[in-house]
Every structure is written in C-alpha cells, then in structure tokens.
Amino acid sequence: MADRYFPNNMPDFVAEINGEEEEEEAVAQGSEESLMRLLSMRYDSFSERLKRAALDLKETVVAETWGSSRQNVQDFSLYTGTLGTAFLLFKCYQVTNNRNDLELSSQIVKACDSASSESSHVTFFARAGVCALGAVISKHMEDNEMLGYYLTKFKEIELPKDLSDELFRGRAGFLWSCLYLNKHIGKDTIPSALMGVVANEIIANGRKMGSKDRCPLMYEFRGQKFWGTAHGLAGIMNVLMELELKPDEREDVKATLKYMVNNRFTSGNYPAAEDDENDVLVQWCRGAPGVALTLVKAAQVFEEEKFLEAAIDAAEVVWKRGLLRRVGICHGISGNAYVFLSLYQLTKQKEFLYRSKAFASYLLDRSHKLISSGEMHGGDAPYSLFEGLGGLPYLFLDMVQPTEAKFPAYEL
C-alpha cells in the first residue's frame, strides 16, 4: 500500500515567520531545509511564489497542449484534453486579470467547439463543458453574440435515454454544467424546471437500485456500484445537494451519505465501490479525498455535526496517505490538497490552511525532481488538467485566494 504514496514526514503544524523576511542563502531544492522554509514562510510571500510558479507552468502547459498541436484539437475534453488548458487559462485570468489569457482561452474553446460538435458526451468534462465555459468566457469578454451562441448550443444538447447517472459521463455531470452556467451567467439561465426533470430521473433510478432501510439511493456504472466522485455515490450526491429537492428527496440524499459514513473503513477511508474490502485508494475519484469534499457540502446543507466530523476524519486519512506518487488533480497530490482548502473555508481553522500549504509546498519543492527521476508519475496525458502538470498551476492559483478555491468541475 505504502508504495502508492510518499511518507508524510512534514510537521502537523509549522508557525509562519513573523516580520520581514531576511535574505537567505540558497539551499538545494528538494531538501528538508528548503521544504521547511516554504512551510514557515508568511502566507502572502508564499502565495506570491506560488503565483509565479503557476504562471511559468501555465506557459509550458499551453505550449505542449496547444502550440505543439498546431492548434489542431484531437482531445477536446476537460479531463485529458485541450478544454482543460482553456479552463486553466480562465483561472489565470481570474487571478491576474491578464486579458491575453482570457482571449487565448476563448480561442481554444472555439477550437474545442468545432471538435466536439458531433459528440454525444453531455457532461462538463465534454460537450456541455465546452458550451458552458465558452458562454462564461464570452460574458467576461462582453461578446454577447458568442454568449448567445454558446447558450443556444448548450440548450440543444440532448440527453440519451441510456445515459448513466454519474458525474463524469452521466446526468449528474450535465446538471453540474447547468449549475455552473447559473452561477456564472445568472440565475435561471438554465431553468430550474429543466434541471428538475433530470434530477427526478436520477433520484428515481437511485431508488430502484437502493433500499429504503439500508441505502436509499444506489447507482451502477459499467457493472459496479461505485462510491466515488467521478462514477459513483459521492459525485451524484454532491450535485443533488446543490438543487432544490423535495423533503423526501433531501432525506434520501442525507440517509445515503450517512450510509457511506457508517460503512467506511475503520481507517476513515472509503471503499471505491460497494462491498469493496481494499482500503487502498486515497484520491479524488475514489476514496477519502472526494468523499470528504462531498461531506463538507453535506455539513453545510444539512447542518449536522456528523458530516463535519466525518469530513475531518477523511481529511486525516488524506494527510497521512495523500502524498501520492502522482501529480494530478484526479488521482494525485494536487487534487488531494483541496480537501484541506474546503475544510478551511468551512471551519476557518488555520491548521487546514497549513495542510493545504504543506501539500502545495511539497509539490513546489519536489515534483519536478520526483517526476524527472521516475519516482512520481506525471500522468498518462502529462500536461492535462486532471491527470498531469496542468493541475499543478491550477492548484497554485487557487491557493493565492484560498477562501475562494474550488475543486475544478466539482465544487461550485
């Protein structure tokens, strides 16, 4: 098991240096001393260093995913493709107000629009994400013609009858796209009635497979009853909690989440799927990190201490076993850092901010060396947002404004 992650030997908490920082002699990057200096650095100085690193990495990601392809989009997805680069550029614009990043993001989305026009994939990770992000970027560019175009294209998306219910490829992922538009364009951009129809179908399907006296809602994807975010319970419940549900539907969502909490591993980690006995995976798509983000949302929606306590327990698993030998957002250190950011926003406890800082410090100090040596996996799509280096600058930019950080395509 331990070969999946690096031992976390960082202190549980390091106080930041007070007063003006003094000039320091250079130390070798990747050493214990260099890591400790990052951990003790004042947050304003630390965030500036993260921002500089993020903007440098962004240039590399753009060159490798957009420039090297001669602007010919083969993979338009948010997960491993060019849409992820557009999403990163939009994040850069949000942090720096650099208009060039916004314009390049718009250019990339237009290419993704052409590449995805015949796609049957309807979630934010695919065709719906192209249209939704295109609309939001067009709003920021004050281009009403393109805003109208993307909204029209979004509303033309048809959901196949055999569509799954999960986040990555199914109905929950389409609903998340609707919620994203309503947040960034305006309330009722996508009517609640339309979203209600889709939500009703998700709940009805969950009740067919669920059990009222055990787990009210259950879903199957490709023959497995997954619990995680991308394909299972955690992701679907996360989206449903964003909607106006009927009282009985709210109770089913709450009871489903309590079932997960009550049936977690004794370690505090969560199974990848129903009846899975392997306490191995600690990553956003499967295991404690993604479930923790969902439980933070549940603590806000249902205002029950049980959910906050479970989220904190899951975060402890992430702290101990979350320095994965991968860099990415989906199943790497970059994504796992968001657990602490989410808890910091909810609780305002500085220990959670420190822990996100610790994971980011580890990446800033060591990821390049570890990837070069082969000790850390750079991702099958090495410059993508969710698998590769694209997730690194996204996290760094989010940590510049930690109270506003949101896990991409998951937290609103």
VOPAGU-2260 file (C-alpha; in pm, 1 decimal, decimal comma):
REM VOPAGU-2260
SITE   aa  ch    i         X         Y         Z
SITE  MET   A    0       0,0       0,0       0,0
SITE  ALA   A    1     273,0     245,1     101,9
SITE  ASP   A    2     427,0     234,5    -245,0
SITE  ARG   A    3     126,0     435,6    -367,1
SITE  TYR   A    4     228,7     739,2    -163,2
SITE  PHE   A    5     528,5     911,9     -11,3
SITE  PRO   A    6     555,6     904,7     369,8
SITE  ASN   A    7     432,6    1234,2     511,5
SITE  ASN   A    8     711,4    1344,2     742,4
SITE  MET   A    9     603,8    1707,0     748,9
SITE  PRO   A   10     516,2    1852,8    1091,7
SITE  ASP   A   11     147,1    1862,8    1180,0
SITE  PHE   A   12     179,3    2241,4    1200,2
SITE  VAL   A   13     452,0    2499,7    1143,2
SITE  ALA   A   14     407,6    2858,5    1257,2
SITE  GLU   A   15     479,9    3122,6     995,8
SITE  ILE   A   16     775,0    3357,1    1038,1
SITE  ASN   A   17     669,3    3697,2    1173,5
SITE  GLY   A   18     807,6    4027,0    1049,3
SITE  GLU   A   19    1009,0    4098,2     738,5
SITE  GLU   A   20    1184,8    3802,3     581,6
SITE  GLU   A   21    1560,4    3821,9     567,2
SITE  GLU   A   22    1771,9    3737,2     267,8
SITE  GLU   A   23    1852,6    3368,7     288,0
SITE  GLU   A   24    2136,2    3170,1     144,0
SITE  ALA   A   25    2039,8    2929,7    -130,4
SITE  VAL   A   26    1961,5    2573,3     -32,6
SITE  ALA   A   27    1915,6    2271,5    -255,3
SITE  GLN   A   28    1560,5    2231,9    -380,8
SITE  GLY   A   29    1409,7    1907,2    -260,6
SITE  SER   A   30    1596,3    1913,9      68,8
SITE  GLU   A   31    1439,4    1908,2     413,4
SITE  GLU   A   32    1565,0    2261,4     471,3
SITE  SER   A   33    1408,0    2402,4     154,1
SITE  LEU   A   34    1074,9    2238,4     237,4
SITE  MET   A   35    1078,6    2373,7     591,8
SITE  ARG   A   36    1145,9    2724,9     462,8
SITE  LEU   A   37     834,5    2703,4     247,2
SITE  LEU   A   38     626,5    2570,9     536,7
SITE  SER   A   39     731,9    2858,3     762,9
SITE  MET   A   40     704,9    3132,0     501,1
SITE  ARG   A   41     444,9    3404,2     555,0
SITE  TYR   A   42     136,3    3320,8     350,8
SITE  ASP   A   43     144,1    3640,6     146,0
SITE  SER   A   44     502,1    3568,4      38,4
SITE  PHE   A   45     422,3    3201,5     -15,9
SITE  SER   A   46     122,1    3278,6    -235,9
SITE  GLU   A   47     330,5    3514,6    -449,8
SITE  ARG   A   48     584,9    3238,9    -502,4
SITE  LEU   A   49     303,2    3000,5    -596,9
SITE  LYS   A   50     163,4    3251,3    -843,6
SITE  ARG   A   51     499,6    3297,9   -1016,1
SITE  ALA   A   52     545,7    2922,5   -1041,0
SITE  ALA   A   53     190,0    2877,8   -1169,2
SITE  LEU   A   54     228,3    3133,6   -1446,2
SITE  ASP   A   55     555,5    2975,3   -1559,5
SITE  LEU   A   56     395,0    2631,3   -1561,5
SITE  LYS   A   57      94,8    2767,5   -1748,3
SITE  GLU   A   58     321,2    2872,0   -2034,5
SITE  THR   A   59     462,0    2519,4   -2052,2
SITE  VAL   A   60     115,2    2361,2   -2048,1
SITE  VAL   A   61      -9,6    2592,0   -2325,0
SITE  ALA   A   62     297,0    2524,5   -2538,0
SITE  GLU   A   63     263,3    2148,0   -2500,8
SITE  THR   A   64    -114,5    2115,9   -2541,7
SITE  TRP   A   65    -193,2    2397,1   -2783,3
SITE  GLY   A   66     124,3    2516,0   -2952,3
SITE  SER   A   67     273,7    2174,3   -3020,5
SITE  SER   A   68     -53,0    2050,5   -3172,9
SITE  ARG   A   69     -55,4    2344,9   -3415,2
SITE  GLN   A   70    -393,3    2427,7   -3267,6
SITE  ASN   A   71    -542,8    2105,1   -3401,9
SITE  VAL   A   72    -767,0    1962,3   -3129,4
SITE  GLN   A   73    -767,9    1583,5   -3105,6
SITE  ASP   A   74    -892,3    1551,8   -2746,9
SITE  PHE   A   75   -1135,1    1830,7   -2655,9
SITE  SER   A   76   -1214,9    1702,3   -2305,0
SITE  LEU   A   77   -1164,9    1884,9   -1977,4
SITE  TYR   A   78   -1006,2    1577,1   -1822,7
SITE  THR   A   79    -714,3    1498,5   -2053,4
SITE  GLY   A   80    -769,6    1738,1   -2341,4
SITE  THR   A   81    -745,4    2093,7   -2463,2
SITE  LEU   A   82   -1054,2    2219,2   -2280,4
SITE  GLY   A   83    -853,6    2169,4   -1960,8
SITE  THR   A   84    -596,3    2417,1   -2093,1
SITE  ALA   A   85    -872,9    2670,0   -2162,1
SITE  PHE   A   86   -1005,3    2619,2   -1809,6
SITE  LEU   A   87    -656,0    2679,8   -1666,9
SITE  LEU   A   88    -616,5    2997,0   -1873,9
SITE  PHE   A   89    -951,5    3124,1   -1749,8
SITE  LYS   A   90    -834,1    3063,6   -1392,8
SITE  CYS   A   91    -518,1    3263,3   -1471,2
SITE  TYR   A   92    -736,1    3548,2   -1594,7
SITE  GLN   A   93    -949,4    3536,4   -1281,2
SITE  VAL   A   94    -638,1    3571,7   -1062,3
SITE  THR   A   95    -426,6    3814,3   -1267,0
SITE  ASN   A   96    -681,3    3994,4   -1492,4
SITE  ASN   A   97    -447,6    3929,9   -1785,0
SITE  ARG   A   98    -667,0    3982,6   -2089,7
SITE  ASN   A   99    -431,5    3778,2   -2307,9
SITE  ASP   A  100    -513,4    3465,8   -2107,0
SITE  LEU   A  101    -885,9    3529,8   -2148,2
SITE  GLU   A  102    -854,5    3577,4   -2523,8
SITE  LEU   A  103    -642,2    3266,5   -2567,9
SITE  SER   A  104    -887,0    3069,6   -2356,4
SITE  SER   A  105   -1167,1    3186,6   -2586,6
SITE  GLN   A  106    -967,4    3083,3   -2892,9
SITE  ILE   A  107    -908,1    2735,3   -2754,7
SITE  VAL   A  108   -1274,6    2688,9   -2661,1
SITE  LYS   A  109   -1375,3    2779,1   -3018,1
SITE  ALA   A  110   -1148,8    2502,6   -3146,2
SITE  CYS   A  111   -1295,9    2262,4   -2890,3
SITE  ASP   A  112   -1643,9    2363,8   -3004,0
SITE  SER   A  113   -1565,5    2258,9   -3359,5
SITE  ALA   A  114   -1405,8    1934,3   -3244,2
SITE  SER   A  115   -1696,8    1842,5   -3014,8
SITE  SER   A  116   -1992,8    1945,0   -3230,5
SITE  GLU   A  117   -2091,6    1583,9   -3303,2
SITE  SER   A  118   -2008,0    1448,6   -2957,3
SITE  SER   A  119   -2270,2    1253,7   -2764,3
SITE  HIS   A  120   -2093,2    1310,9   -2429,4
SITE  VAL   A  121   -2303,6    1558,5   -2234,7
SITE  THR   A  122   -2118,6    1648,8   -1914,2
SITE  PHE   A  123   -1892,9    1934,3   -1807,9
SITE  PHE   A  124   -1596,2    1712,2   -1891,5
SITE  ALA   A  125   -1709,7    1702,6   -2254,2
SITE  ARG   A  126   -1957,2    1882,3   -2485,3
SITE  ALA   A  127   -2157,1    2056,6   -2211,0
SITE  GLY   A  128   -1833,5    2188,9   -2063,4
SITE  VAL   A  129   -1727,1    2334,6   -2397,3
SITE  CYS   A  130   -2054,4    2526,4   -2429,1
SITE  ALA   A  131   -2071,4    2629,5   -2063,4
SITE  LEU   A  132   -1713,3    2753,3   -2041,2
SITE  GLY   A  133   -1749,8    2922,0   -2379,8
SITE  ALA   A  134   -2053,9    3112,0   -2254,5
SITE  VAL   A  135   -1881,5    3223,0   -1933,8
SITE  ILE   A  136   -1569,6    3338,5   -2117,3
SITE  SER   A  137   -1784,4    3524,9   -2370,7
SITE  LYS   A  138   -1958,3    3705,7   -2086,2
SITE  HIS   A  139   -1623,9    3819,7   -1947,7
SITE  MET   A  140   -1520,5    3932,5   -2295,7
SITE  GLU   A  141   -1850,6    4121,2   -2328,8
SITE  ASP   A  142   -1917,0    3934,8   -2652,1
SITE  ASN   A  143   -2295,5    3896,8   -2646,6
SITE  GLU   A  144   -2306,5    3731,4   -2986,3
SITE  MET   A  145   -2081,5    3443,4   -2877,3
SITE  LEU   A  146   -2253,7    3427,8   -2539,5
SITE  GLY   A  147   -2585,1    3372,8   -2716,9
SITE  TYR   A  148   -2425,7    3118,8   -2949,8
SITE  TYR   A  149   -2284,5    2902,1   -2670,8
SITE  LEU   A  150   -2604,6    2917,4   -2466,3
SITE  THR   A  151   -2805,1    2811,4   -2771,0
SITE  LYS   A  152   -2568,6    2522,0   -2836,0
SITE  PHE   A  153   -2589,2    2418,4   -2471,3
SITE  LYS   A  154   -2968,3    2413,3   -2480,5
SITE  GLU   A  155   -2956,8    2196,9   -2793,9
SITE  ILE   A  156   -2776,8    1917,9   -2605,6
SITE  GLU   A  157   -2997,1    1609,6   -2587,3
SITE  LEU   A  158   -2958,1    1351,7   -2313,3
SITE  PRO   A  159   -2956,4     994,1   -2447,2
SITE  LYS   A  160   -3215,8     764,0   -2292,4
SITE  ASP   A  161   -2949,5     514,2   -2189,2
SITE  LEU   A  162   -2738,1     779,6   -2017,1
SITE  SER   A  163   -2580,2     685,8   -1683,8
SITE  ASP   A  164   -2638,4     897,2   -1373,2
SITE  GLU   A  165   -2280,1     963,6   -1261,1
SITE  LEU   A  166   -2075,8    1281,6   -1279,7
SITE  PHE   A  167   -1810,5    1202,1   -1536,5
SITE  ARG   A  168   -2030,4    1079,9   -1822,4
SITE  GLY   A  169   -2388,3    1100,0   -1699,0
SITE  ARG   A  170   -2683,1    1305,9   -1581,9
SITE  ALA   A  171   -2512,1    1443,4   -1271,7
SITE  GLY   A  172   -2236,1    1583,3   -1492,6
SITE  PHE   A  173   -2491,0    1752,9   -1716,2
SITE  LEU   A  174   -2664,0    1902,9   -1412,1
SITE  TRP   A  175   -2331,0    2034,7   -1283,1
SITE  SER   A  176   -2289,1    2216,5   -1615,2
SITE  CYS   A  177   -2631,4    2376,2   -1568,8
SITE  LEU   A  178   -2538,6    2487,3   -1217,4
SITE  TYR   A  179   -2210,3    2631,8   -1343,3
SITE  LEU   A  180   -2394,2    2842,1   -1600,1
SITE  ASN   A  181   -2649,4    2965,2   -1347,0
SITE  LYS   A  182   -2372,5    3067,6   -1110,0
SITE  HIS   A  183   -2156,0    3248,2   -1364,1
SITE  ILE   A  184   -2410,6    3380,4   -1614,4
SITE  GLY   A  185   -2714,7    3439,0   -1396,4
SITE  LYS   A  186   -2994,6    3267,7   -1208,5
SITE  ASP   A  187   -3232,3    3067,9   -1429,5
SITE  THR   A  188   -3000,5    3082,4   -1729,9
SITE  ILE   A  189   -3091,4    2715,8   -1734,5
SITE  PRO   A  190   -3447,4    2691,7   -1595,4
SITE  SER   A  191   -3495,2    2503,9   -1269,3
SITE  ALA   A  192   -3779,3    2310,6   -1432,3
SITE  LEU   A  193   -3537,7    2156,0   -1682,7
SITE  MET   A  194   -3290,8    2065,7   -1410,6
SITE  GLY   A  195   -3574,1    1925,6   -1202,0
SITE  VAL   A  196   -3668,8    1679,3   -1473,8
SITE  VAL   A  197   -3312,8    1547,3   -1489,0
SITE  ALA   A  198   -3281,1    1536,3   -1108,8
SITE  ASN   A  199   -3608,2    1344,6   -1078,9
SITE  GLU   A  200   -3477,1    1081,7   -1315,7
SITE  ILE   A  201   -3153,9    1048,6   -1117,5
SITE  ILE   A  202   -3344,7    1004,0    -791,5
SITE  ALA   A  203   -3592,2     759,9    -943,7
SITE  ASN   A  204   -3307,8     547,2   -1080,5
SITE  GLY   A  205   -3129,3     557,2    -744,5
SITE  ARG   A  206   -3438,2     444,2    -559,4
SITE  LYS   A  207   -3485,3     147,9    -793,2
SITE  MET   A  208   -3142,5      13,0    -703,8
SITE  GLY   A  209   -3138,0     138,5    -343,9
SITE  SER   A  210   -3301,1       8,0     -29,7
SITE  LYS   A  211   -3508,3     233,5     195,3
SITE  ASP   A  212   -3393,2      64,9     515,6
SITE  ARG   A  213   -3025,9      42,6     412,0
SITE  CYS   A  214   -2906,7     286,9     144,4
SITE  PRO   A  215   -3198,3     474,0     -19,7
SITE  LEU   A  216   -3008,7     565,5    -335,6
SITE  MET   A  217   -2767,2     341,9    -524,0
SITE  TYR   A  218   -2625,9     351,1    -877,1
SITE  GLU   A  219   -2435,2     123,5   -1108,8
SITE  PHE   A  220   -2181,3     218,7   -1372,7
SITE  ARG   A  221   -2038,1     -46,9   -1601,0
SITE  GLY   A  222   -2145,4    -323,3   -1368,0
SITE  GLN   A  223   -2010,8    -175,4   -1043,9
SITE  LYS   A  224   -2178,0      17,2    -762,9
SITE  PHE   A  225   -1914,9     287,4    -723,1
SITE  TRP   A  226   -1894,4     511,9    -417,4
SITE  GLY   A  227   -1656,2     775,1    -552,3
SITE  THR   A  228   -1690,6    1113,6    -715,2
SITE  ALA   A  229   -1632,3    1051,0   -1083,7
SITE  HIS   A  230   -1860,5     749,2   -1128,2
SITE  GLY   A  231   -2049,3     694,2    -804,7
SITE  LEU   A  232   -2243,9     796,6    -499,0
SITE  ALA   A  233   -2025,6    1082,1    -373,2
SITE  GLY   A  234   -2036,3    1267,3    -704,3
SITE  ILE   A  235   -2408,8    1221,8    -757,6
SITE  MET   A  236   -2496,2    1326,9    -401,0
SITE  ASN   A  237   -2269,2    1630,3    -435,9
SITE  VAL   A  238   -2469,6    1755,6    -733,0
SITE  LEU   A  239   -2810,4    1672,8    -585,2
SITE  MET   A  240   -2727,1    1878,9    -276,2
SITE  GLU   A  241   -2692,9    2185,8    -499,3
SITE  LEU   A  242   -3058,4    2155,7    -609,4
SITE  GLU   A  243   -3394,1    2243,5    -456,8
SITE  LEU   A  244   -3516,4    1898,9    -357,1
SITE  LYS   A  245   -3842,9    1781,8    -208,9
SITE  PRO   A  246   -3827,4    1691,1     163,1
SITE  ASP   A  247   -3833,0    1315,8      96,3
SITE  GLU   A  248   -3559,6    1351,8    -166,1
SITE  ARG   A  249   -3341,3    1550,9      75,7
SITE  GLU   A  250   -3388,7    1278,2     335,1
SITE  ASP   A  251   -3282,6    1010,7      86,1
SITE  VAL   A  252   -2967,3    1204,3      -2,0
SITE  LYS   A  253   -2886,9    1254,3     367,0
SITE  ALA   A  254   -2951,0     889,2     450,8
SITE  THR   A  255   -2734,6     775,2     158,4
SITE  LEU   A  256   -2445,1     986,0     284,7
SITE  LYS   A  257   -2493,3     853,8     637,5
SITE  TYR   A  258   -2484,5     500,2     498,7
SITE  MET   A  259   -2146,5     577,7     342,9
SITE  VAL   A  260   -2012,3     727,0     666,0
SITE  ASN   A  261   -2140,8     434,4     872,4
SITE  ASN   A  262   -1984,1     179,8     636,7
SITE  ARG   A  263   -1644,2     339,0     577,5
SITE  PHE   A  264   -1324,1     154,5     660,9
SITE  THR   A  265   -1203,0     166,6    1019,7
SITE  SER   A  266    -911,7     377,8     895,1
SITE  GLY   A  267   -1156,3     654,4     797,7
SITE  ASN   A  268   -1105,1     588,1     426,6
SITE  TYR   A  269   -1390,4     494,7     190,5
SITE  PRO   A  270   -1434,9     193,3     -41,0
SITE  ALA   A  271   -1407,9     250,6    -413,4
SITE  ALA   A  272   -1728,7      50,6    -462,9
SITE  GLU   A  273   -1998,2    -136,5    -271,5
SITE  ASP   A  274   -1859,4    -444,9     -92,5
SITE  ASP   A  275   -1501,1    -345,5    -180,2
SITE  GLU   A  276   -1271,2    -452,9     104,8
SITE  ASN   A  277    -948,9    -299,7     -29,6
SITE  ASP   A  278    -851,5       3,4     177,2
SITE  VAL   A  279    -604,9     130,0     -83,0
SITE  LEU   A  280    -717,3     430,8    -287,6
SITE  VAL   A  281    -686,8     781,1    -142,3
SITE  GLN   A  282    -764,6    1011,9    -433,7
SITE  TRP   A  283   -1039,4    1241,1    -559,4
SITE  CYS   A  284   -1210,3     990,5    -788,9
SITE  ARG   A  285   -1207,2     707,1    -533,7
SITE  GLY   A  286   -1154,5     713,6    -159,6
SITE  ALA   A  287   -1142,4     970,3     119,4
SITE  PRO   A  288   -1047,4    1290,8     -70,2
SITE  GLY   A  289   -1351,4    1313,0    -296,9
SITE  VAL   A  290   -1590,5    1188,0     -30,8
SITE  ALA   A  291   -1450,5    1449,3     209,9
SITE  LEU   A  292   -1542,9    1729,0     -32,9
SITE  THR   A  293   -1896,6    1588,1     -54,3
SITE  LEU   A  294   -1920,5    1563,4     325,6
SITE  VAL   A  295   -1813,8    1927,0     364,1
SITE  LYS   A  296   -2104,2    2015,9     136,6
SITE  ALA   A  297   -2335,6    1793,7     342,2
SITE  ALA   A  298   -2225,5    1969,0     662,8
SITE  GLN   A  299   -2333,7    2299,4     506,1
SITE  VAL   A  300   -2661,3    2173,7     359,0
SITE  PHE   A  301   -2786,3    1959,1     647,3
SITE  GLU   A  302   -2610,9    2141,7     932,9
SITE  GLU   A  303   -2532,3    1816,6    1111,9
SITE  GLU   A  304   -2210,2    1776,7    1309,5
SITE  LYS   A  305   -2184,1    1413,7    1199,1
SITE  PHE   A  306   -2093,3    1516,4     845,5
SITE  LEU   A  307   -1828,5    1767,3     952,2
SITE  GLU   A  308   -1672,5    1512,7    1188,2
SITE  ALA   A  309   -1664,3    1253,9     908,6
SITE  ALA   A  310   -1508,6    1506,4     669,1
SITE  ILE   A  311   -1235,4    1584,4     923,5
SITE  ASP   A  312   -1174,5    1210,8     974,7
SITE  ALA   A  313   -1138,8    1168,1     598,6
SITE  ALA   A  314    -900,7    1464,6     583,9
SITE  GLU   A  315    -681,0    1291,2     841,0
SITE  VAL   A  316    -653,1     994,1     604,0
SITE  VAL   A  317    -553,9    1234,5     325,7
SITE  TRP   A  318    -288,7    1395,5     546,7
SITE  LYS   A  319    -136,5    1057,0     632,1
SITE  ARG   A  320    -170,5     881,5     295,2
SITE  GLY   A  321    -241,1    1155,7      44,1
SITE  LEU   A  322     108,9    1244,2     -79,4
SITE  LEU   A  323      50,4    1022,5    -380,0
SITE  ARG   A  324     316,8     929,5    -629,6
SITE  ARG   A  325     118,2    1119,5    -890,3
SITE  VAL   A  326      92,2    1490,4    -952,8
SITE  GLY   A  327    -257,9    1538,1   -1093,2
SITE  ILE   A  328    -596,3    1664,9    -981,0
SITE  CYS   A  329    -789,0    1337,5   -1021,7
SITE  HIS   A  330    -553,3    1093,7    -853,1
SITE  GLY   A  331    -259,2    1296,9    -732,4
SITE  ILE   A  332    -132,8    1537,4    -468,8
SITE  SER   A  333    -277,6    1843,4    -646,9
SITE  GLY   A  334    -633,2    1718,0    -607,7
SITE  ASN   A  335    -586,4    1595,6    -252,5
SITE  ALA   A  336    -483,1    1942,5    -133,1
SITE  TYR   A  337    -837,7    2066,9    -199,7
SITE  VAL   A  338    -970,9    1863,5      94,0
SITE  PHE   A  339    -789,5    2094,7     334,8
SITE  LEU   A  340    -890,5    2408,5     143,6
SITE  SER   A  341   -1256,4    2307,0     157,6
SITE  LEU   A  342   -1240,0    2241,3     531,8
SITE  TYR   A  343   -1054,9    2568,6     588,2
SITE  GLN   A  344   -1333,5    2759,9     414,4
SITE  LEU   A  345   -1596,9    2590,9     630,3
SITE  THR   A  346   -1422,9    2594,6     968,5
SITE  LYS   A  347   -1177,0    2889,3     934,9
SITE  GLN   A  348    -924,7    2673,3    1123,6
SITE  LYS   A  349    -570,4    2772,9    1024,8
SITE  GLU   A  350    -448,8    2413,7    1062,6
SITE  PHE   A  351    -638,1    2317,3     746,7
SITE  LEU   A  352    -488,6    2606,7     552,2
SITE  TYR   A  353    -145,8    2496,0     672,4
SITE  ARG   A  354    -208,1    2142,0     549,3
SITE  SER   A  355    -305,4    2263,1     202,0
SITE  LYS   A  356       6,0    2480,8     210,2
SITE  ALA   A  357     211,7    2175,3     308,7
SITE  PHE   A  358      87,3    1970,5      11,9
SITE  ALA   A  359     145,2    2264,9    -223,2
SITE  SER   A  360     492,7    2318,0     -73,6
SITE  TYR   A  361     576,2    1953,0    -133,7
SITE  LEU   A  362     475,3    1989,7    -497,8
SITE  LEU   A  363     654,9    2321,2    -544,1
SITE  ASP   A  364     972,8    2190,4    -385,7
SITE  ARG   A  365     987,5    1834,9    -517,3
SITE  SER   A  366     750,5    1749,9    -803,4
SITE  HIS   A  367     988,4    1837,7   -1087,6
SITE  LYS   A  368    1272,1    1633,4    -937,2
SITE  LEU   A  369    1047,6    1339,9    -850,0
SITE  ILE   A  370     889,8    1326,6   -1196,9
SITE  SER   A  371    1232,6    1352,8   -1362,7
SITE  SER   A  372    1364,8    1064,5   -1152,6
SITE  GLY   A  373    1058,4     849,6   -1218,4
SITE  GLU   A  374     954,7     842,1    -852,2
SITE  MET   A  375     637,3    1039,7    -931,3
SITE  HIS   A  376     405,0     970,0   -1225,7
SITE  GLY   A  377     346,8    1276,7   -1440,5
SITE  GLY   A  378      23,1    1139,4   -1587,8
SITE  ASP   A  379     -65,3     943,0   -1899,9
SITE  ALA   A  380    -163,8    1277,9   -2051,4
SITE  PRO   A  381     130,7    1461,0   -1893,2
SITE  TYR   A  382      17,9    1822,7   -1943,9
SITE  SER   A  383    -354,5    1773,7   -1891,1
SITE  LEU   A  384    -564,1    1939,3   -1620,7
SITE  PHE   A  385    -682,6    1628,8   -1438,8
SITE  GLU   A  386    -402,5    1378,3   -1494,7
SITE  GLY   A  387     -88,6    1579,5   -1547,3
SITE  LEU   A  388     100,1    1901,4   -1481,9
SITE  GLY   A  389    -197,6    2119,5   -1574,1
SITE  GLY   A  390    -343,6    2055,5   -1229,3
SITE  LEU   A  391     -35,8    2194,3   -1056,4
SITE  PRO   A  392     -68,5    2560,2   -1166,3
SITE  TYR   A  393    -445,6    2538,9   -1118,9
SITE  LEU   A  394    -398,0    2444,5    -751,9
SITE  PHE   A  395    -126,6    2706,8    -705,4
SITE  LEU   A  396    -351,5    2979,7    -846,6
SITE  ASP   A  397    -641,4    2867,2    -628,7
SITE  MET   A  398    -418,5    2895,9    -322,8
SITE  VAL   A  399    -347,1    3260,9    -398,8
SITE  GLN   A  400    -704,8    3319,8    -281,1
SITE  PRO   A  401    -765,9    3018,2     -53,8
SITE  THR   A  402   -1108,2    3132,9      65,6
SITE  GLU   A  403   -1228,6    3120,1    -296,6
SITE  ALA   A  404   -1063,0    2792,6    -403,3
SITE  LYS   A  405   -1289,4    2533,5    -564,8
SITE  PHE   A  406   -1205,1    2186,6    -691,1
SITE  PRO   A  407   -1245,0    2218,3   -1070,8
SITE  ALA   A  408   -1566,0    2073,1   -1215,6
SITE  TYR   A  409   -1676,3    1959,4    -868,5
SITE  GLU   A  410   -1716,8    2246,3    -623,2
SITE  LEU   A  411   -1923,9    2546,2    -729,8
